[in-house]
Amino acid sequence: MNEYFFELHTDLPREGPGDAASTLKALRLMEHLPAHPHILDVGCGPGMQTTELANHMDGSIIAVDTHQPFLDRLQERVNRAGLADRVKVRNESMFDLKFERDSFDVIWSEGAIYIIGFEKGLREFKPLLKQGGYAAVTEITWLKPDPPAEIKIFWDKNYPAMNTLEENLAALANAGYREIGHFVLPDSCWWDDYYHPLEKRIEMLSKKYADNAEALDMLNEERREIELFSKYSDQYGYVFYVMQVQ
């Protein structure tokens, strides 16, 4: 990702669609967690979901990402909330997770598993989970068959690996999990803490980089994504998938 992307995404509340209610809804689907679960939050970003989890369960969390400014913001949030004894923040790649087998009761990943790939990521997570452990991930998903050409072309360019709900449910089963539940994130998860703040930064940076073609191309692509979601939010969305090791 280039420097303009990270400048655009600096200080956003979230780095993708989500909200506290959806995080907690997914957590509640895990009915047989131990009293003090050990959780790995993969691709945590600035970590709004990390602190939400810590505030609603009596366990420990390791949160990993590779963009240090995101981790610094999360560490500040953890410190302010008095959670430093239970939340550890580490700069570590999901492509090289350095943990022993059977280490975690839960692996969490909101808006990040696409980086490694949905099924591949779930396969990589599985050895790190204890027997009966859970995984909870969000993944952008086609919600209807045969989407209109305009939106299909856009996502075929930007995320050609996007699958249907049925394909993702099959993929998690192939990766060795039993589905516990799934739900589509409401449109507000896209707008409140993500697209609305992003729109403000796009406008600000468009003025700053008015003579920079490379930066403007990136900003226009982000603006186009927002416009297309406004038009086609019934065709695709983020789905929260909650599953358990078989």
N, C-alpha and C positions, 0 to 999 in steps of 0.2 A: 504494500500500500504506500502511496506517495505522501509526501509531506503535507500536501494540500488536504488530503483526506483526513489526516490526523488533526490538522488545524480546524477543519470543519467540525470534527467530532469532539473537540476539546470542551469540557465542562457541560456536556449534555447530561441530563439526569440518567438516561439509559442509552445503551448502544444498540438497542433493538426493541421491538415491541414487547410489552409486558407491564404488569402492575402487581401490587402487593396482594390483591385479592386472588389473582390467578396463581401466584406462588403458593399461597396458603391453601387454595383449593386442591392443588396437586399434592401438597404435603398431607392433607387430610385423607387422601386416597391410600396412603401407606398405613394400613390399619395394624400392622404387627411390628412396628419399630421397637427396638429395645428402649429402655428408659433413658439411656444416654447415648444416642446414636453418634457415630463418627461419619462425617459427611465430607466429600470432596466436591468442590464447586469448580468445574472446568470451564475456562474461558469466562471468568467472572466479570470482566470489565470493571466499571466503577463500583459494582457490588451492591446495588440496591436490594437484590434478592438475597445476597449473602447475609446482610444484617437482619433482613426480615425473617429468614430462617433461624438465625441465632436468637432473635427475640421471642420466638414461638416454640422453641424446643430446648430441652436441657441436655445439650450435647456439645460436640466440638466440630469445628469446620476448618478445613484447609482450602483456601481459595487461590487458584492459580490463573495466571494470564501472562502474556509476554510483552505487553505494552506498559512500561513502568509508570507513566503518568496516571493510567487507570488504577494501578495498584497503589500508588501514593494517595490518590483520592479515597480509595477504599480504606487504607490504613488510617487516614484521618477520621473517617466516619466510624471506624471500629473504636478508635481511641476516645472519640467524643461520647460514644454510647457506652463506654465502660465494658467493652467486650473483648479486650485484648487477651484475656486469659483463655478465651474459648475460640477465637478466630485467628488463625495464622495465615498471613498473606505471603505468597511465594511467586517469584518470577520463574515460570516453568511452562514449557510447551506441551500442548496436548499430544504432539507427535512423539514425545519422549517423557512420559510420566514415570518418575523415578520412585515408585512405591512398591512395597512387597505385595505379593498375592494375598487375597483375603483380608485386605486392610480396612475396607469401608463397609458400613451398613447402607449407605446411599451415595450415589454419584449423581450430581445435579449439573445441568448445563442448559442455560436459557440463551437462545439465539446465537449459539457458537458451534454446535456440532457440525454444521454445514462445512466448516473449515477443513475438517478431516473427512467428511462424508458421513451420512446418517448411519448406514449399516456398518461401515468400517469403524466408526467411532464407538458404536455399541459393542462391537467385538473387542475393541481395545479396552473398553471399560470393564468387561465381564470378569477377567481374571483378578481384577482389583477388588471385586465385591465378595463379601462373605456369602456363604450358602444362604439362600433366601433373601439376599440383599436386593435393594431397589435401585432403579435408574429413573430419572425424570428429566426429560429434555423437551425443548421446543424446536420445531422445524417448520419452515415455510412449506406449504402443501397445497396442491391443487384440490379444490373442494368440489369442482364440477368437471365432468368430462367435456372434451372438445371446447376449450376456452377460445374466445374470439382471437383472431389472428394478431391484432395489435398487441395484446398483453402476452400472448404466447411467444411472439417474436422477441419482445423485451426480455422476458425471463429465460428464453433459450439462449440469449446472449449473456445475461448476467448471472444466471444460476441454472445451467442446463440439467443439473442433477435433480431439480425439483420433481418430486413424485406425487402421486395421488395418495389419499388417505389409505386406500386399500393396499397400495404398494408398500407404504411405510409400515403398516401393521404386519404384512408378510415379512418384511425385512427384519423387524424386531424379533419375530418368531424364528427366522432363520439364524439370527445371532444368538439364540439360546435363552430367550426371555418369554415370560407369560404376560400378556397385557393385563394390567389392572384397571386401566381406564384411559380415556382421552377426551379432550374438549378443545373447541376452537376458541382462541382468544377473541374477546369482543373488539370491535373497531376502536373503542376508546384506548385500548392498549397500544395502538399504533400512534394515536394522535397526542394524548395528554403529555407523556414524558419523552416522546421521541420525535414525531413529525412536526409538531408545532414548534418546539425549541429548535429543531433542525432548520425549519423554514426561516426563522429569524437569523440564524447564522449564515444561511445561504445568501440572504439579502445583504447582510453586512460584508461578507467576503466578496460578493459580486462587485461591490463598490471598491473595495480594497484592491482587487485584482482586475480592474476594468480593462487593463492593457495586457493581460496575461492570458493568452489563448489556452494554454494547457490547464490552468486553474479554472477558467470559465467552462471548458469542456466538462471537467469533473463536476462542477457545480450544476451545470445544466442537466447532466445525467441524474444527479440526485433530485433535482427539481422535477424531472420527468417521472421518476419513480413515484414521487408523492402524488403527482397529477393522475397517474395511472391507477394508483390505489383508490383515489377518490372515485374513479370511474368504474373500477372492476373489483371492488372489495368482496363482492359475492362470489367471485370466481376462485379466489385463493386467500389464504390467511395463515397465521401461525397456529399450529396445533400443539397442545401440551400432551405428550405421550408419557404415561406412567407405567412402569413394568417391573417385573420381579424375575430374578434369576431362577430358571427352572431346575 
